[in-house]
Amino acid sequence: HPVQVRPDKAVSEPVDSGYAAGSLQLPRQESSEGRAGITGGPALNSSFSSSSSFSNSFGQLSQGSTDDHIEEDFFCEESRQFWYTVKGSSSEVKIYFHFVTALKAAFPNDPLAKNNRVLKLIKYVFGIKGDKRDEVKVGNFVLLLGWFGPFRADAQGCCVCLAQIQLLIEGSTTRV
């Protein structure tokens, strides 16, 4: 069991991380007031309107979504537009090769769009090996958006999501 660290002592107790075993699902979110004690999962440090609505929306996606549900789950218009520029046979599944091609076209001046370490982490979140023919599911794209931010350009024309991924990689003690 993980160890809970408290100001006065450390105790070996089970800690609920908020993650479901063996799946890529969002952790339970903290309240807007912040952590109240040791309970709850890690918070998303983002500007999204409601973390609980994201969690509820993701649940709908994982149960088989419709185009109407998808429209509500992208957080911003730019991320939705990006998803629909990626070639694919449906609105729920795209091909990884086409995803990367659209990424490079949407952010031509962003070196992170071509960065192998960033793309490797994206593949991990998508649950794929990165073969050109691998399928990217909309639910995994929304998961990426929830963790790292929108697919929209910042003031320098770089993707906000990719910049957040790079920050995580740079701060990581594990080599990606």
C-alpha positions as a LaTeX table, in Angstrom:
\begin{tabular}{lrrr}
\hline
Residue & $x$ (\AA) & $y$ (\AA) & $z$ (\AA) \\
\hline
His1 & 0.00 & 0.00 & 0.00 \\
Pro2 & 1.16 & 3.56 & $-0.64$ \\
Val3 & 2.21 & 5.57 & 2.38 \\
Gln4 & 0.19 & 8.60 & 3.38 \\
Val5 & 2.36 & 11.41 & 4.61 \\
Arg6 & 0.85 & 13.60 & 7.27 \\
Pro7 & 2.58 & 16.51 & 8.98 \\
Asp8 & 2.90 & 14.63 & 12.27 \\
Lys9 & 3.46 & 11.03 & 11.08 \\
Ala10 & 3.51 & 8.61 & 8.15 \\
Val11 & 1.13 & 5.69 & 8.22 \\
Ser12 & 0.89 & 2.77 & 5.88 \\
Glu13 & $-2.75$ & 2.82 & 4.81 \\
Pro14 & $-4.45$ & 2.14 & 1.49 \\
Val15 & $-4.79$ & 5.34 & $-0.49$ \\
Asp16 & $-7.52$ & 5.67 & $-3.09$ \\
Ser17 & $-5.80$ & 7.32 & $-6.04$ \\
Gly18 & $-9.10$ & 7.77 & $-7.88$ \\
Tyr19 & $-7.97$ & 5.60 & $-10.79$ \\
Ala20 & $-9.77$ & 2.42 & $-11.77$ \\
Ala21 & $-7.46$ & $-0.58$ & $-11.91$ \\
Gly22 & $-6.37$ & $-1.51$ & $-15.41$ \\
Ser23 & $-8.09$ & 1.30 & $-17.27$ \\
Leu24 & $-7.39$ & 4.76 & $-18.55$ \\
Gln25 & $-10.07$ & 6.74 & $-16.82$ \\
Leu26 & $-10.06$ & 10.13 & $-15.25$ \\
Pro27 & $-9.37$ & 10.35 & $-11.56$ \\
Arg28 & $-12.08$ & 11.70 & $-9.31$ \\
Gln29 & $-11.69$ & 15.42 & $-9.14$ \\
Glu30 & $-11.15$ & 17.62 & $-6.15$ \\
Ser31 & $-13.61$ & 20.29 & $-5.23$ \\
Ser32 & $-13.01$ & 23.88 & $-6.29$ \\
Glu33 & $-12.01$ & 24.61 & $-2.70$ \\
Gly34 & $-8.97$ & 22.32 & $-3.07$ \\
Arg35 & $-7.97$ & 19.24 & $-1.16$ \\
Ala36 & $-9.79$ & 18.70 & 2.08 \\
Gly37 & $-7.60$ & 16.16 & 3.84 \\
Ile38 & $-6.17$ & 13.11 & 2.11 \\
Thr39 & $-9.26$ & 11.95 & 0.20 \\
Gly40 & $-9.89$ & 12.47 & $-3.50$ \\
Gly41 & $-7.72$ & 12.09 & $-6.54$ \\
Pro42 & $-5.31$ & 14.47 & $-8.21$ \\
Ala43 & $-6.79$ & 17.61 & $-9.64$ \\
Leu44 & $-6.51$ & 18.70 & $-13.22$ \\
Asn45 & $-4.74$ & 22.03 & $-13.31$ \\
Ser46 & $-6.73$ & 23.48 & $-16.15$ \\
Ser47 & $-9.06$ & 26.28 & $-17.08$ \\
Phe48 & $-11.96$ & 24.01 & $-17.87$ \\
Ser49 & $-15.31$ & 24.99 & $-16.50$ \\
Ser50 & $-16.20$ & 21.95 & $-14.45$ \\
Ser51 & $-14.11$ & 18.91 & $-13.71$ \\
Ser52 & $-17.14$ & 16.97 & $-12.54$ \\
Ser53 & $-18.93$ & 17.61 & $-15.83$ \\
Phe54 & $-15.86$ & 16.26 & $-17.63$ \\
Ser55 & $-15.89$ & 13.13 & $-15.52$ \\
Asn56 & $-19.60$ & 12.66 & $-16.21$ \\
Ser57 & $-19.07$ & 13.32 & $-19.91$ \\
Phe58 & $-16.23$ & 10.84 & $-20.09$ \\
Gly59 & $-18.51$ & 8.22 & $-18.59$ \\
Gln60 & $-20.95$ & 8.85 & $-21.41$ \\
Leu61 & $-18.18$ & 8.56 & $-23.98$ \\
Ser62 & $-16.94$ & 5.26 & $-22.65$ \\
Gln63 & $-20.47$ & 3.83 & $-22.88$ \\
Gly64 & $-20.72$ & 4.59 & $-26.60$ \\
Ser65 & $-21.32$ & 8.17 & $-27.59$ \\
Thr66 & $-23.29$ & 9.88 & $-30.27$ \\
Asp67 & $-22.28$ & 12.94 & $-32.23$ \\
Asp68 & $-24.36$ & 15.07 & $-29.83$ \\
His69 & $-22.41$ & 13.83 & $-26.80$ \\
Ile70 & $-19.12$ & 14.31 & $-28.61$ \\
Glu71 & $-19.93$ & 17.93 & $-29.39$ \\
Glu72 & $-20.26$ & 18.70 & $-25.66$ \\
Asp73 & $-17.04$ & 17.01 & $-24.59$ \\
Phe74 & $-14.26$ & 18.88 & $-26.39$ \\
Phe75 & $-14.09$ & 21.78 & $-23.89$ \\
Cys76 & $-13.52$ & 24.35 & $-26.62$ \\
Glu77 & $-14.35$ & 24.96 & $-30.25$ \\
Glu78 & $-10.70$ & 24.77 & $-31.38$ \\
Ser79 & $-10.27$ & 21.23 & $-30.02$ \\
Arg80 & $-13.53$ & 20.14 & $-31.65$ \\
Gln81 & $-12.48$ & 21.66 & $-34.98$ \\
Phe82 & $-9.09$ & 19.96 & $-34.76$ \\
Trp83 & $-10.70$ & 16.55 & $-34.19$ \\
Tyr84 & $-12.93$ & 16.97 & $-37.23$ \\
Thr85 & $-9.99$ & 17.98 & $-39.47$ \\
Val86 & $-8.40$ & 14.58 & $-38.82$ \\
Lys87 & $-9.29$ & 12.14 & $-41.61$ \\
Gly88 & $-11.26$ & 9.15 & $-40.46$ \\
Ser89 & $-14.20$ & 6.95 & $-41.26$ \\
Ser90 & $-16.31$ & 8.31 & $-38.39$ \\
Ser91 & $-16.46$ & 11.08 & $-35.83$ \\
Glu92 & $-15.59$ & 8.61 & $-33.08$ \\
Val93 & $-12.49$ & 6.95 & $-34.56$ \\
Lys94 & $-9.54$ & 8.40 & $-36.45$ \\
Ile95 & $-6.33$ & 6.85 & $-37.77$ \\
Tyr96 & $-3.12$ & 7.73 & $-35.88$ \\
Phe97 & $-1.19$ & 8.60 & $-39.05$ \\
His98 & $-3.90$ & 11.10 & $-40.02$ \\
Phe99 & $-3.97$ & 12.46 & $-36.46$ \\
Val100 & $-0.23$ & 13.26 & $-36.57$ \\
Thr101 & $-0.55$ & 14.70 & $-40.10$ \\
Ala102 & $-3.37$ & 17.01 & $-38.92$ \\
Leu103 & $-1.35$ & 17.94 & $-35.82$ \\
Lys104 & 1.63 & 19.03 & $-37.92$ \\
Ala105 & $-0.64$ & 20.93 & $-40.33$ \\
Ala106 & $-2.54$ & 22.70 & $-37.53$ \\
Phe107 & 0.65 & 23.77 & $-35.73$ \\
Pro108 & 3.31 & 24.06 & $-38.46$ \\
Asn109 & 5.61 & 26.29 & $-36.38$ \\
Asp110 & 5.39 & 24.18 & $-33.22$ \\
Pro111 & 8.47 & 21.95 & $-32.90$ \\
Leu112 & 6.62 & 19.83 & $-30.32$ \\
Ala113 & 4.26 & 18.60 & $-33.06$ \\
Lys114 & 7.25 & 16.65 & $-34.39$ \\
Asn115 & 8.81 & 15.78 & $-31.01$ \\
Asn116 & 9.10 & 12.00 & $-30.56$ \\
Arg117 & 8.91 & 12.17 & $-26.75$ \\
Val118 & 5.68 & 14.19 & $-26.88$ \\
Leu119 & 4.18 & 11.89 & $-29.50$ \\
Lys120 & 5.20 & 8.84 & $-27.44$ \\
Leu121 & 3.26 & 10.14 & $-24.43$ \\
Ile122 & 0.25 & 10.93 & $-26.62$ \\
Lys123 & 0.34 & 7.35 & $-27.96$ \\
Tyr124 & 0.41 & 6.08 & $-24.38$ \\
Val125 & $-2.68$ & 8.11 & $-23.46$ \\
Phe126 & $-4.37$ & 6.88 & $-26.64$ \\
Gly127 & $-3.55$ & 3.29 & $-25.66$ \\
Ile128 & $-1.84$ & 2.53 & $-28.97$ \\
Lys129 & 1.62 & 1.47 & $-30.10$ \\
Gly130 & 1.77 & 4.18 & $-32.74$ \\
Asp131 & 1.52 & 2.11 & $-35.87$ \\
Lys132 & 0.32 & 4.35 & $-38.68$ \\
Arg133 & $-2.91$ & 2.36 & $-38.91$ \\
Asp134 & $-3.75$ & 2.37 & $-35.18$ \\
Glu135 & $-7.14$ & 3.77 & $-34.30$ \\
Val136 & $-7.50$ & 6.82 & $-32.07$ \\
Lys137 & $-10.82$ & 6.88 & $-30.25$ \\
Val138 & $-12.53$ & 10.15 & $-29.47$ \\
Gly139 & $-12.77$ & 9.22 & $-25.78$ \\
Asn140 & $-8.99$ & 8.97 & $-25.55$ \\
Phe141 & $-8.59$ & 12.30 & $-27.35$ \\
Val142 & $-10.97$ & 13.90 & $-24.84$ \\
Leu143 & $-8.97$ & 12.28 & $-22.03$ \\
Leu144 & $-5.82$ & 13.90 & $-23.43$ \\
Leu145 & $-7.61$ & 17.27 & $-23.53$ \\
Gly146 & $-8.76$ & 16.88 & $-19.94$ \\
Trp147 & $-5.28$ & 16.14 & $-18.68$ \\
Phe148 & $-3.21$ & 18.54 & $-20.78$ \\
Gly149 & $-5.46$ & 21.26 & $-22.14$ \\
Pro150 & $-6.91$ & 22.26 & $-25.48$ \\
Phe151 & $-5.64$ & 21.80 & $-28.99$ \\
Arg152 & $-5.49$ & 25.51 & $-29.66$ \\
Ala153 & $-2.65$ & 27.86 & $-30.41$ \\
Asp154 & $-1.11$ & 30.12 & $-27.78$ \\
Ala155 & 0.21 & 33.63 & $-28.57$ \\
Gln156 & 3.27 & 32.14 & $-30.33$ \\
Gly157 & 1.19 & 29.73 & $-32.44$ \\
Cys158 & 2.17 & 26.67 & $-30.41$ \\
Cys159 & $-0.31$ & 24.06 & $-29.20$ \\
Val160 & $-1.31$ & 24.51 & $-25.54$ \\
Cys161 & $-1.77$ & 20.76 & $-25.05$ \\
Leu162 & 1.66 & 19.89 & $-26.46$ \\
Ala163 & 3.33 & 22.56 & $-24.31$ \\
Gln164 & 1.75 & 21.05 & $-21.18$ \\
Ile165 & 2.90 & 17.57 & $-22.19$ \\
Gln166 & 6.44 & 18.90 & $-22.69$ \\
Leu167 & 6.38 & 20.50 & $-19.22$ \\
Leu168 & 5.38 & 17.17 & $-17.72$ \\
Ile169 & 8.17 & 15.37 & $-19.59$ \\
Glu170 & 10.77 & 17.95 & $-18.55$ \\
Gly171 & 9.71 & 17.67 & $-14.89$ \\
Ser172 & 9.58 & 13.90 & $-14.89$ \\
Thr173 & 12.20 & 11.76 & $-13.18$ \\
Thr174 & 11.40 & 8.94 & $-15.61$ \\
Arg175 & 12.72 & 9.14 & $-19.13$ \\
Val176 & 9.95 & 9.13 & $-21.73$ \\
\hline
\end{tabular}
